[in-house]
Amino acid sequence: MTRLFMVKDNNGEPHLVAGLIDEDLWVYVAKAGRFHRNEAAQQDYFFQRDLEYVEIGIAEARCLMAAGVGIYDEEIDPETLQEWRDDPTPMDAEIVFASMAADLG
């Protein structure tokens, strides 16, 4: 089952768009242009709950992504961003959305 979330930071601001696919949490990384499996976000979602997860639909996810949600500052954390760019198994947004649509249909 696939679900989409707007992940809000501690200030209540949209921070990420995430897709929960089975037991894996994928986050959209704007500078990489794809969804990437994110272990830290997955731990937070299932156990810590330091961030807020608001379930959203495909249209809202697209709007948030177009608005720049998921942009990381390359100067603050260049290594993580490079890891995502080098990720051999990223997932295109359309695949995430198609998975969600199939679950709804």
DSSP file (Angstrom, degrees, kcal/mol; ACC not computed):
  #  RESIDUE AA STRUCTURE BP1 BP2  ACC     N-H-->O    O-->H-N    N-H-->O    O-->H-N    TCO  KAPPA ALPHA  PHI   PSI    X-CA   Y-CA   Z-CA
    1    1 A M              0   0    0      0, 0.0    21,-1.9     0, 0.0     2,-0.4   0.000 360.0 360.0 360.0 137.6    0.0    0.0    0.0
    2    2 A T  E     +A   21   0A   0     97,-0.3     2,-0.3    19,-0.2    19,-0.2  -0.913 360.0 175.9-112.7 134.5    1.3    3.5   -0.9
    3    3 A R  E     -A   20   0A   0     17,-1.9    17,-3.2    -2,-0.4     2,-0.4  -0.983  17.9-143.0-133.5 146.8    0.5    6.6    1.0
    4    4 A L  E     -AB  19  56A   0     52,-0.6    52,-2.0    -2,-0.3     2,-0.3  -0.862  18.9-172.9-109.9 145.6    1.7   10.2    0.5
    5    5 A F  E     -AB  18  55A   0     13,-2.7    13,-2.6    -2,-0.4     2,-0.6  -0.980  27.1-139.6-136.1 147.6    2.6   12.6    3.3
    6    6 A M  E     -AB  17  54A   0     48,-2.8    48,-2.5    -2,-0.3     2,-0.6  -0.952  30.7-148.4 -95.5 123.1    3.5   16.3    3.7
    7    7 A V  E     -AB  16  53A   0      9,-3.0     8,-3.6    -2,-0.6     9,-1.7  -0.849  10.9-157.3 -99.1 120.9    6.2   16.1    6.4
    8    8 A K  E     -AB  14  52A   0     44,-2.9    44,-1.8    -2,-0.6    -2,-0.0  -0.767   9.1-132.4-100.4 143.2    6.2   19.2    8.6
    9    9 A D    >   -     0   0    0      4,-2.7     3,-2.1    -2,-0.4    43,-0.1  -0.089  43.9 -80.3 -79.0-174.2    9.1   20.4   10.6
   10   10 A N  T 3  S+     0   0    0      1,-0.3    -1,-0.1     2,-0.1    -2,-0.0   0.683 131.3  55.5 -64.6 -18.3    9.1   21.4   14.3
   11   11 A N  T 3  S-     0   0    0      2,-0.1    -1,-0.3     3,-0.0    -2,-0.0   0.381 119.3-108.5 -93.5   2.8    7.7   24.9   13.2
   12   12 A G  S <  S+     0   0    0     -3,-2.1    -2,-0.1     1,-0.3    -4,-0.0   0.593  75.4 136.7  81.4  10.9    4.8   23.4   11.4
   13   13 A E        -     0   0    0      1,-0.1    -4,-2.7     2,-0.0    -1,-0.3  -0.688  66.2 -99.1 -91.1 143.0    6.3   24.3    8.0
   14   14 A P  E     +A    8   0A   0      0, 0.0    -6,-0.2     0, 0.0    56,-0.2  -0.421  49.5 164.0 -59.4 128.9    6.2   21.8    5.0
   15   15 A H  E     +     0   0A   0     -8,-3.6    55,-0.7     1,-0.4     2,-0.3   0.716  55.3   5.3-116.9 -40.0    9.7   20.2    4.9
   16   16 A L  E     -A    7   0A   0     -9,-1.7    -9,-3.0    53,-0.1     2,-0.5  -0.963  52.2-133.6-145.4 158.0    9.3   17.1    2.7
   17   17 A V  E     -A    6   0A   0     11,-0.4    11,-2.8    -2,-0.3     2,-0.4  -0.987  37.6-173.6-108.7 127.5    7.0   15.1    0.5
   18   18 A A  E     -AC   5  27A   0    -13,-2.6   -13,-2.7    -2,-0.5     2,-0.5  -0.921  19.2-154.7-126.6 149.0    7.2   11.5    1.5
   19   19 A G  E     -AC   4  26A   0      7,-3.1     7,-2.9    -2,-0.4     2,-0.7  -0.987   7.7-153.3-121.9 124.5    5.8    8.3    0.1
   20   20 A L  E     -AC   3  25A   0    -17,-3.2   -17,-1.9    -2,-0.5     2,-0.6  -0.870  16.9-179.4 -96.3 113.5    5.3    5.2    2.2
   21   21 A I  E >   -AC   2  24A   0      3,-2.7     3,-2.4    -2,-0.7     2,-0.5  -0.950  63.4 -51.1-118.9 111.2    5.5    2.2    0.0
   22   22 A D  T 3  S-     0   0    0    -21,-1.9   -19,-0.0    -2,-0.6    -2,-0.0  -0.491 123.4 -23.2  56.9-113.2    4.9   -1.0    2.0
   23   23 A E  T 3  S+     0   0    0     -2,-0.5     2,-0.4    -3,-0.1    -1,-0.3   0.335 119.7  93.8-107.5   5.6    7.4   -0.6    4.9
   24   24 A D  E <   -C   21   0A   0     -3,-2.4    -3,-2.7    13,-0.0     2,-0.6  -0.833  61.1-148.1-106.1 137.0    9.8    1.9    3.2
   25   25 A L  E     -C   20   0A   0     -2,-0.4    13,-2.4    -5,-0.2     2,-0.4  -0.909  15.9-170.2-103.8 122.8    9.6    5.6    3.5
   26   26 A W  E     -CD  19  37A   0     -7,-2.9    -7,-3.1    -2,-0.6     2,-0.4  -0.902   4.6-157.6-110.5 137.7   10.8    7.5    0.4
   27   27 A V  E     -CD  18  36A   0      9,-2.8     9,-2.5    -2,-0.4     2,-0.5  -0.915  19.9-118.4-117.8 145.8   11.3   11.3    0.4
   28   28 A Y  E     - D   0  35A   0    -11,-2.8     2,-0.6    -2,-0.4   -11,-0.4  -0.696  23.0-163.6 -82.3 125.9   11.4   13.6   -2.6
   29   29 A V  E >>> - D   0  34A   0      5,-2.6     4,-2.0    -2,-0.5     5,-1.0  -0.933   4.3-159.9-112.2 107.9   14.7   15.4   -3.0
   30   30 A A  T 345S+     0   0    0     40,-1.6    41,-0.2    -2,-0.6    -1,-0.2   0.878  88.7  51.7 -58.8 -43.6   14.2   18.4   -5.3
   31   31 A K  T 345S+     0   0    0     39,-0.5    -1,-0.3     1,-0.2    40,-0.1   0.727 116.5  41.2 -70.6 -19.2   17.8   18.8   -6.3
   32   32 A A  T <45S-     0   0    0     -3,-0.9    -1,-0.2     2,-0.2    -2,-0.2   0.650 102.5-138.5 -95.4 -20.9   18.0   15.1   -7.3
   33   33 A G  T  <5 +     0   0    0     -4,-2.0    60,-0.4     1,-0.2     2,-0.3   0.660  68.1  75.2  76.0  17.0   14.5   15.2   -8.9
   34   34 A R  E   <S-D   29   0A   0     -5,-1.0    -5,-2.6    58,-0.1     2,-0.3  -0.918  84.2 -92.7-148.5 171.6   13.4   11.9   -7.5
   35   35 A F  E     -DE  28  91A   0     56,-3.1    56,-2.8    -2,-0.3     2,-0.4  -0.732  39.6-167.6 -88.5 142.3   12.3   10.0   -4.4
   36   36 A H  E     -D   27   0A   0     -9,-2.5    -9,-2.8    -2,-0.3     2,-0.1  -0.990  28.9-106.7-132.9 140.4   14.9    8.3   -2.3
   37   37 A R  E     -D   26   0A   0     -2,-0.4     2,-0.5   -11,-0.3   -11,-0.2  -0.450  37.3-163.6 -62.2 134.5   14.6    5.8    0.5
   38   38 A N     >  -     0   0    0    -13,-2.4     4,-2.2     1,-0.1   -13,-0.2  -0.913  16.1-171.4-132.5 105.5   15.4    7.6    3.7
   39   39 A E  H  > S+     0   0    0     -2,-0.5     4,-2.5     1,-0.2     5,-0.2   0.874  88.0  52.4 -63.6 -40.5   16.3    5.5    6.8
   40   40 A A  H  > S+     0   0    0      2,-0.2     4,-2.1     1,-0.2    -1,-0.2   0.923 112.0  45.3 -64.6 -43.5   16.3    8.5    9.2
   41   41 A A  H  > S+     0   0    0      2,-0.2     4,-2.8     1,-0.2    -1,-0.2   0.883 111.7  53.6 -65.9 -37.4   12.8    9.6    8.0
   42   42 A Q  H  X S+     0   0    0     -4,-2.2     4,-2.4   -17,-0.2     5,-0.3   0.917 108.5  48.9 -63.9 -43.2   11.6    6.0    8.2
   43   43 A Q  H  X>S+     0   0    0     -4,-2.5     4,-2.4     1,-0.2     5,-1.6   0.901 112.7  48.8 -61.6 -41.0   12.8    5.7   11.8
   44   44 A D  I  <>S+     0   0    0     -4,-2.1     5,-2.8     3,-0.2    -2,-0.2   0.932 111.8  48.7 -65.2 -44.6   11.1    9.0   12.6
   45   45 A Y  I  <5S+     0   0    0     -4,-2.8    -2,-0.2     1,-0.2    -1,-0.2   0.929 121.2  33.3 -61.8 -46.9    7.8    7.9   11.0
   46   46 A F  I  <5S+     0   0    0     -4,-2.4    -1,-0.2    -5,-0.2    -2,-0.2   0.788 138.0   4.5 -83.2 -28.4    7.6    4.5   12.7
   47   47 A F  I  <5S+     0   0    0     -4,-2.4    -3,-0.2    -5,-0.3    -2,-0.1   0.773 124.8  37.3-126.3 -51.3    9.2    5.2   16.1
   48   48 A Q  I   < -     0   0    0     -5,-1.6    -4,-0.2     1,-0.0    -3,-0.2   0.926  63.2-165.0 -82.1 -46.3   10.2    8.8   17.0
   49   49 A R      < +     0   0    0     -5,-2.8    -4,-0.1    -6,-0.2    -5,-0.1   0.883  34.7 144.7  57.8  43.4    7.5   11.0   15.6
   50   50 A D        +     0   0    0      2,-0.0     2,-0.2    -6,-0.0    -1,-0.1   0.775  64.9  52.3 -75.1 -26.8    9.5   14.2   16.0
   51   51 A L  S    S-     0   0    0    -10,-0.1     2,-0.4    -7,-0.1   -42,-0.2  -0.635  90.5-113.6-104.7 165.4    8.0   15.5   12.7
   52   52 A E  E     -B    8   0A   0    -44,-1.8   -44,-2.9    -2,-0.2     2,-0.6  -0.861  21.8-156.6-103.2 134.0    4.4   15.7   11.7
   53   53 A Y  E     -B    7   0A   0     -2,-0.4     2,-0.6   -46,-0.2   -46,-0.2  -0.937   9.2-173.5-114.6 112.3    3.1   13.5    8.9
   54   54 A V  E     -B    6   0A   0    -48,-2.5   -48,-2.8    -2,-0.6     2,-0.1  -0.924  25.4-126.2-109.3 119.6   -0.1   14.8    7.1
   55   55 A E  E     +B    5   0A   0     -2,-0.6   -50,-0.3   -50,-0.2     2,-0.3  -0.428  37.7 174.5 -67.8 135.5   -1.6   12.5    4.6
   56   56 A I  E     -B    4   0A   0    -52,-2.0   -52,-0.6    -2,-0.1     2,-0.2  -0.829  25.2-115.3-134.0 170.3   -2.0   14.1    1.2
   57   57 A G     >  -     0   0    0     -2,-0.3     4,-2.1   -54,-0.1     5,-0.2  -0.437  38.4 -94.7-100.0 179.5   -3.1   13.2   -2.3
   58   58 A I  H  > S+     0   0    0      1,-0.2     4,-2.6     2,-0.2     5,-0.2   0.904 121.2  53.3 -62.8 -44.0   -1.2   13.2   -5.6
   59   59 A A  H  > S+     0   0    0      1,-0.2     4,-2.1     2,-0.2    -1,-0.2   0.916 111.1  45.9 -61.2 -43.4   -2.3   16.7   -6.7
   60   60 A E  H  > S+     0   0    0      2,-0.2     4,-2.6     1,-0.2    -1,-0.2   0.889 110.8  53.6 -67.4 -37.6   -1.2   18.2   -3.4
   61   61 A A  H  X S+     0   0    0     -4,-2.1     4,-2.5     1,-0.2    -2,-0.2   0.931 108.7  49.6 -60.9 -44.7    2.1   16.4   -3.6
   62   62 A R  H  X S+     0   0    0     -4,-2.6     4,-2.5     1,-0.2    -2,-0.2   0.917 111.2  49.4 -59.8 -43.6    2.7   17.8   -7.1
   63   63 A C  H  X S+     0   0    0     -4,-2.1     4,-1.7     2,-0.2    -2,-0.2   0.921 111.8  47.8 -62.7 -44.8    1.9   21.3   -5.9
   64   64 A L  H  <>S+     0   0    0     -4,-2.6     5,-2.4     1,-0.2     4,-0.4   0.909 112.7  48.7 -63.3 -42.0    4.3   21.0   -2.9
   65   65 A M  H ><5S+     0   0    0     -4,-2.5     3,-1.2     1,-0.2    -2,-0.2   0.910 111.1  49.9 -64.9 -41.8    7.1   19.6   -5.1
   66   66 A A  H 3<5S+     0   0    0     -4,-2.5    -1,-0.2     1,-0.3    -2,-0.2   0.804 106.2  57.7 -65.7 -28.7    6.6   22.4   -7.7
   67   67 A A  T 3<5S-     0   0    0     -4,-1.7    -1,-0.3    -5,-0.2    -2,-0.2   0.521 125.4-100.7 -80.7  -5.3    6.7   24.9   -4.8
   68   68 A G  T X 5 +     0   0    0     -3,-1.2     3,-1.2    -4,-0.4     2,-0.2   0.550  64.0 157.7 101.4   7.5   10.2   23.7   -3.8
   69   69 A V  T 3 < +     0   0    0     -5,-2.4    -1,-0.3     1,-0.2   -53,-0.1  -0.498  67.3  37.5 -65.4 131.7    9.4   21.5   -0.8
   70   70 A G  T 3  S+     0   0    0    -55,-0.7   -40,-1.6     1,-0.3     2,-0.5   0.550  77.7 143.8 102.2  11.1   12.3   19.1   -0.5
   71   71 A I    <   -     0   0    0     -3,-1.2     2,-0.4   -41,-0.2    -1,-0.3  -0.732  32.6-159.7 -85.2 128.0   15.1   21.4   -1.4
   72   72 A Y        -     0   0    0     -2,-0.5     2,-0.7    -3,-0.1     3,-0.0  -0.852  22.4-115.3-107.3 144.0   18.3   20.8    0.6
   73   73 A D    >>  -     0   0    0     -2,-0.4     4,-2.0     1,-0.2     3,-0.5  -0.678  20.2-157.9 -79.7 113.7   21.0   23.4    1.0
   74   74 A E  T 34 S+     0   0    0     -2,-0.7    -1,-0.2     1,-0.2     7,-0.1   0.767  90.1  56.8 -65.4 -26.1   24.1   21.9   -0.7
   75   75 A E  T 34 S+     0   0    0      2,-0.2    -1,-0.2     1,-0.2    -2,-0.0   0.829 109.1  45.4 -75.3 -31.1   26.4   24.1    1.3
   76   76 A I  T <4 S+     0   0    0     -3,-0.5    -2,-0.2     1,-0.2    -1,-0.2   0.897 134.7   8.8 -78.8 -41.3   25.1   22.8    4.7
   77   77 A D     X  +     0   0    0     -4,-2.0     4,-1.6     1,-0.1    -1,-0.2  -0.484  68.0 155.3-141.5  66.5   25.1   19.1    3.8
   78   78 A P  H  > S+     0   0    0      0, 0.0     4,-2.2     0, 0.0     5,-0.2   0.816  73.9  59.1 -66.0 -30.0   26.8   18.4    0.4
   79   79 A E  H  > S+     0   0    0      2,-0.2     4,-2.3     1,-0.2     5,-0.1   0.923 106.0  46.3 -67.1 -44.1   27.7   14.8    1.3
   80   80 A T  H  > S+     0   0    0      1,-0.2     4,-2.1     2,-0.2    -1,-0.2   0.923 113.0  49.6 -64.6 -43.5   24.1   13.7    1.8
   81   81 A L  H  X S+     0   0    0     -4,-1.6     4,-2.2     1,-0.2    -1,-0.2   0.896 110.7  50.1 -62.9 -39.4   22.9   15.4   -1.3
   82   82 A Q  H  X S+     0   0    0     -4,-2.2     4,-2.1     2,-0.2    -1,-0.2   0.890 106.9  55.3 -65.7 -38.4   25.7   13.7   -3.3
   83   83 A E  H  X S+     0   0    0     -4,-2.3     4,-0.5     1,-0.2    -2,-0.2   0.914 109.1  47.7 -58.6 -42.5   24.7   10.3   -1.8
   84   84 A W  H >< S+     0   0    0     -4,-2.1     3,-0.8     1,-0.2    -2,-0.2   0.897 110.3  51.1 -67.2 -39.2   21.2   10.9   -3.1
   85   85 A R  H 3< S+     0   0    0     -4,-2.2    -1,-0.2     1,-0.2    -2,-0.2   0.847 114.1  45.0 -64.6 -32.2   22.5   11.9   -6.5
   86   86 A D  H 3< S+     0   0    0     -4,-2.1    -1,-0.2    -5,-0.2    -2,-0.2   0.483  82.7 128.7 -88.2  -4.0   24.6    8.7   -6.6
   87   87 A D    <<  -     0   0    0     -3,-0.8    -3,-0.1    -4,-0.5    -4,-0.0  -0.316  48.6-156.0 -56.1 122.7   21.7    6.5   -5.3
   88   88 A P  S    S+     0   0    0      0, 0.0    -1,-0.2     0, 0.0    -4,-0.0   0.607  86.1  45.8 -78.5  -9.6   21.4    3.6   -7.7
   89   89 A T  S    S+     0   0    0    -52,-0.1   -52,-0.2     2,-0.0    -2,-0.1  -0.239  71.6 150.2-129.5  47.9   17.8    3.0   -6.8
   90   90 A P        -     0   0    0      0, 0.0     2,-0.5     0, 0.0   -54,-0.2  -0.313  38.0-132.9 -71.9 165.9   15.9    6.3   -6.8
   91   91 A M  B     -E   35   0A   0    -56,-2.8   -56,-3.1    -2,-0.0    -2,-0.0  -0.982  12.7-124.8-125.4 127.0   12.2    6.3   -7.7
   92   92 A D    >>  -     0   0    0     -2,-0.5     4,-1.7   -58,-0.2     3,-0.8  -0.348  23.8-120.8 -63.7 146.9   10.6    8.7  -10.2
   93   93 A A  H 3> S+     0   0    0    -60,-0.4     4,-2.9     1,-0.2     5,-0.2   0.874 112.2  59.4 -57.2 -38.5    7.7   10.6   -8.8
   94   94 A E  H 3> S+     0   0    0      1,-0.2     4,-2.2     2,-0.2    -1,-0.2   0.828 103.6  51.2 -63.9 -30.5    5.4    9.2  -11.5
   95   95 A I  H <> S+     0   0    0     -3,-0.8     4,-2.1     2,-0.2    -1,-0.2   0.909 111.0  47.7 -70.9 -41.9    6.2    5.7  -10.3
   96   96 A V  H  X S+     0   0    0     -4,-1.7     4,-2.0     2,-0.2    -2,-0.2   0.935 114.7  46.3 -61.3 -46.4    5.3    6.7   -6.7
   97   97 A F  H  X S+     0   0    0     -4,-2.9     4,-2.7     1,-0.2    -2,-0.2   0.890 111.3  51.3 -66.1 -38.8    2.1    8.3   -7.9
   98   98 A A  H  X S+     0   0    0     -4,-2.2     4,-2.4    -5,-0.2    -1,-0.2   0.877 108.2  53.0 -65.8 -36.6    1.1    5.4  -10.1
   99   99 A S  H  X S+     0   0    0     -4,-2.1     4,-1.7     2,-0.2   -97,-0.3   0.906 111.5  45.7 -63.6 -41.6    1.6    3.0   -7.2
  100  100 A M  H  X S+     0   0    0     -4,-2.0     4,-1.8     2,-0.2    -2,-0.2   0.931 112.2  50.5 -67.0 -44.8   -0.7    5.2   -5.0
  101  101 A A  H  X S+     0   0    0     -4,-2.7     4,-1.8     1,-0.2    -2,-0.2   0.889 109.0  52.1 -61.2 -39.1   -3.3    5.4   -7.8
  102  102 A A  H  < S+     0   0    0     -4,-2.4    -1,-0.2     1,-0.2    -2,-0.2   0.882 108.1  51.5 -64.5 -38.0   -3.2    1.6   -8.3
  103  103 A D  H  < S+     0   0    0     -4,-1.7    -1,-0.2     1,-0.2    -2,-0.2   0.841 112.7  46.0 -66.4 -33.4   -3.8    1.1   -4.6
  104  104 A L  H  <        0   0    0     -4,-1.8    -2,-0.2     1,-0.2    -1,-0.2   0.797 360.0 360.0 -77.8 -28.7   -6.8    3.5   -4.7
  105  105 A G     <        0   0    0     -4,-1.8    -1,-0.2    -5,-0.2    -2,-0.2   0.457 360.0 360.0 -81.6 360.0   -8.2    1.9   -7.8
